[in-house]
Amino acid sequence: MVLQIKSLNKKYEEISLYQDFSITFEEGTITCILGPSGCGKTTLLNMIGRTVLPDGGTFDGFNGKVLSYIFQEPRLLPWKTVKENIEFVLGDSINADERKALVDQFIKLVELDNFANYYPAKLSGGMRQRVSIARAFAYKSDIILMDEPLKGLDIKLKLNLIKTFAKLWKADKRTVIFVTHDIDEALLLGNEIIVLSQAPVQIETRVRVDVPVENRSIDSTTLKDIKQHLLETLGKE
């Protein structure tokens, strides 16, 4: 199945970010979106998430879809523990025993077994983001929207979080739309990578990455070739 945005228009004052713009997303895959600063990547996510209204256009396949988010800041509830933050998004639709088992499963998947009863203030930045990732998957969403959740992190922490995300996604292949400025992040996670132009936005290129997410290395010949293509495309801006 494919999600389609057609004939999208969005204008801020005199700037037309999107003008008769169309894009598709394959369900059950991770689509990474690259592009120059200010081109409207986050605005696109916000329109998909319905927190910003488009000036025109259609969103086919999105109706009825439940969304979850992973932001640059973890946005955890500071008065709740790791366990309680994840449990919070589950609601009352399942009984207490099932809820506890599900929370324990996600805490184990993100390797925070020993920190389940810690409050966010007592966790490192990377741990808090792992909780945020676990919470997004615990919530019964159809689409996960990611807005630069790895920005500003050191390379070791970033790679650990990518590994965590890949493990969760492999177990439950949601539709993911991931906005980033970092080509390596896109290469390590994306099934498809789309490069956007300056506003008014057009698609400069879209590249399929067929290497299984869990087997990727940024030093592989395949990923190096794709990276070169992406750098050349972004360099045109």
C-alpha positions as CSV (number, residue, x, y, z in Angstrom):
1,M,0.0,0.0,0.0
2,V,1.1,3.6,-0.7
3,L,0.3,6.8,1.1
4,Q,0.0,9.7,-1.4
5,I,0.2,13.5,-1.0
6,K,-1.0,15.2,-4.2
7,S,-1.0,18.8,-5.4
8,L,0.2,20.1,-2.0
9,N,0.3,23.9,-1.5
10,K,1.6,25.7,1.5
11,K,2.6,29.4,1.7
12,Y,4.0,31.5,4.6
13,E,3.6,35.2,3.9
14,E,5.3,35.6,0.5
15,I,7.2,32.3,0.6
16,S,5.7,29.4,-1.2
17,L,7.1,26.3,0.5
18,Y,5.0,23.8,-1.5
19,Q,3.4,24.5,-4.9
20,D,1.5,21.7,-6.6
21,F,3.9,19.2,-4.8
22,S,3.3,15.5,-4.8
23,I,5.0,12.7,-2.9
24,T,4.4,9.0,-2.0
25,F,5.4,6.9,0.9
26,E,5.3,3.1,0.9
27,E,3.6,1.7,4.0
28,G,5.7,-0.6,6.3
29,T,9.0,1.1,5.3
30,I,11.3,3.8,6.6
31,T,11.4,6.8,4.3
32,C,14.1,9.4,5.2
33,I,13.8,13.0,4.0
34,L,16.9,15.1,3.4
35,G,17.0,18.7,2.1
36,P,18.5,22.1,2.8
37,S,17.6,24.0,6.0
38,G,14.4,25.9,5.7
39,C,13.0,24.0,2.7
40,G,9.9,22.8,4.7
41,K,10.8,19.3,5.8
42,T,9.4,19.8,9.3
43,T,6.4,21.6,7.9
44,L,5.7,18.5,5.8
45,L,5.7,16.4,8.9
46,N,3.4,18.8,10.7
47,M,0.9,18.7,7.8
48,I,1.0,14.9,7.8
49,G,0.4,15.1,11.6
50,R,-2.4,17.7,11.1
51,T,-0.8,20.2,13.4
52,V,-0.3,22.5,10.4
53,L,-3.0,22.9,7.8
54,P,-2.1,22.9,4.1
55,D,-3.4,25.6,1.8
56,G,-4.5,22.9,-0.6
57,G,-3.9,19.3,-1.7
58,T,-5.0,15.8,-0.8
59,F,-3.7,13.3,1.6
60,D,-4.7,9.8,0.3
61,G,-4.4,6.9,2.6
62,F,-3.8,8.9,5.8
63,N,-7.4,9.1,7.0
64,G,-7.9,7.0,10.1
65,K,-4.2,6.4,10.5
66,V,-2.9,6.7,14.1
67,L,0.3,8.7,14.5
68,S,3.1,8.7,17.0
69,Y,6.1,11.0,17.2
70,I,9.8,11.0,18.1
71,F,11.2,14.6,18.4
72,Q,14.6,16.0,18.8
73,E,13.8,16.4,22.6
74,P,12.5,13.2,24.3
75,R,9.5,15.1,25.8
76,L,9.1,12.6,28.6
77,L,6.8,13.3,31.5
78,P,9.3,14.3,34.3
79,W,7.0,13.1,37.1
80,K,6.8,9.6,35.7
81,T,9.4,6.8,35.7
82,V,10.7,5.1,32.6
83,K,8.1,2.3,33.1
84,E,5.3,4.8,33.8
85,N,6.2,6.9,30.7
86,I,5.8,3.9,28.4
87,E,2.8,2.6,30.2
88,F,1.1,6.0,29.9
89,V,0.7,5.8,26.1
90,L,-1.0,2.3,26.4
91,G,-4.1,3.7,28.0
92,D,-6.7,1.4,29.5
93,S,-7.5,-0.7,26.4
94,I,-5.6,-3.7,27.8
95,N,-5.6,-5.3,31.2
96,A,-3.0,-4.6,33.9
97,D,-1.1,-7.9,33.3
98,E,-0.9,-7.4,29.6
99,R,0.2,-3.8,30.0
100,K,2.9,-4.8,32.5
101,A,4.2,-7.5,30.1
102,L,4.2,-5.1,27.1
103,V,6.1,-2.4,29.1
104,D,8.6,-4.9,30.3
105,Q,9.1,-6.1,26.7
106,F,9.8,-2.6,25.4
107,I,12.1,-1.7,28.3
108,K,14.1,-4.9,27.6
109,L,14.3,-4.1,23.9
110,V,15.9,-0.7,24.5
111,E,18.2,-2.3,27.2
112,L,16.9,-0.2,30.1
113,D,16.0,-3.1,32.4
114,N,18.0,-1.7,35.3
115,F,16.5,1.8,34.9
116,A,12.8,1.0,34.8
117,N,12.0,2.9,38.0
118,Y,14.3,5.9,37.2
119,Y,12.8,9.3,36.6
120,P,13.9,11.1,33.4
121,A,16.1,13.6,35.3
122,K,18.3,10.7,36.5
123,L,18.9,9.4,33.0
124,S,21.5,10.4,30.4
125,G,20.3,12.1,27.2
126,G,20.7,8.9,25.2
127,M,18.7,6.9,27.7
128,R,15.9,9.4,27.6
129,Q,15.8,9.2,23.8
130,R,15.7,5.4,24.1
131,V,12.6,5.7,26.3
132,S,11.1,8.1,23.7
133,I,11.7,5.5,20.9
134,A,10.2,2.7,23.0
135,R,7.2,4.8,23.8
136,A,6.6,5.6,20.1
137,F,6.6,1.9,19.3
138,A,4.5,0.9,22.4
139,Y,1.8,3.3,21.3
140,K,-0.4,1.5,18.8
141,S,0.3,3.8,15.9
142,D,0.3,3.1,12.1
143,I,2.8,5.9,11.3
144,I,5.8,7.1,13.2
145,L,6.9,10.7,12.4
146,M,10.5,11.5,13.4
147,D,11.8,15.1,13.4
148,E,15.6,15.0,13.7
149,P,15.6,12.9,16.9
150,L,19.4,12.2,16.7
151,K,20.5,15.8,16.1
152,G,23.4,17.0,18.2
153,L,24.3,13.6,19.6
154,D,27.8,12.3,19.5
155,I,28.5,9.6,16.9
156,K,28.7,6.6,19.4
157,L,25.4,7.5,21.0
158,K,23.8,8.1,17.6
159,L,24.9,4.7,16.4
160,N,23.5,3.1,19.5
161,L,20.2,4.8,19.1
162,I,20.1,3.8,15.4
163,K,20.7,0.2,16.4
164,T,17.9,0.4,19.0
165,F,15.5,1.9,16.5
166,A,16.4,-0.7,13.9
167,K,15.8,-3.6,16.4
168,L,12.4,-2.2,17.3
169,W,11.4,-1.6,13.7
170,K,12.5,-5.1,12.6
171,A,10.1,-6.6,15.2
172,D,7.2,-4.3,14.2
173,K,7.6,-2.7,10.7
174,R,5.6,0.5,11.1
175,T,5.5,3.2,8.4
176,V,8.2,5.7,9.4
177,I,8.8,9.1,7.9
178,F,12.1,10.4,9.2
179,V,13.3,14.0,8.6
180,T,17.1,14.5,9.1
181,H,20.0,16.7,8.0
182,D,22.4,13.8,8.4
183,I,23.1,11.6,5.3
184,D,24.7,8.8,7.4
185,E,21.5,8.6,9.6
186,A,19.4,8.2,6.4
187,L,21.8,5.6,5.0
188,L,21.8,3.5,8.1
189,L,18.0,3.6,8.6
190,G,16.1,4.4,5.4
191,N,14.6,1.9,3.0
192,E,14.1,4.9,0.8
193,I,15.8,8.3,0.9
194,I,14.3,11.4,-0.7
195,V,16.2,14.6,-1.3
196,L,14.1,17.8,-1.4
197,S,15.1,21.1,-3.1
198,Q,14.9,24.6,-1.8
199,A,11.4,26.1,-1.7
200,P,9.2,25.8,-3.7
201,V,10.0,22.2,-2.9
202,Q,10.6,19.6,-5.6
203,I,12.0,16.1,-5.3
204,E,15.6,16.1,-6.5
205,T,16.1,12.4,-6.2
206,R,14.8,9.3,-4.4
207,V,17.0,6.4,-3.8
208,R,16.1,2.8,-2.7
209,V,18.5,1.2,-0.1
210,D,18.0,-2.6,-0.4
211,V,20.5,-3.7,2.2
212,P,18.7,-5.0,5.4
213,V,18.8,-2.4,8.1
214,E,20.5,-4.7,10.6
215,N,23.4,-5.5,8.2
216,R,24.3,-1.9,7.1
217,S,27.8,-0.4,7.5
218,I,28.5,3.2,6.5
219,D,31.8,1.9,5.1
220,S,30.2,-0.6,2.7
221,T,30.7,0.0,-1.0
222,T,27.0,0.1,-1.6
223,L,26.3,2.8,1.0
224,K,29.4,4.8,-0.1
225,D,28.1,4.9,-3.6
226,I,24.7,6.1,-2.5
227,K,26.2,8.7,-0.2
228,Q,28.2,10.1,-3.1
229,H,25.1,10.4,-5.2
230,L,23.2,12.2,-2.3
231,L,26.1,14.5,-1.6
232,E,26.2,15.5,-5.3
233,T,22.5,16.1,-5.3
234,L,22.5,18.2,-2.1
235,G,25.6,20.1,-3.5
236,K,23.5,21.4,-6.3
237,E,21.5,23.5,-3.8
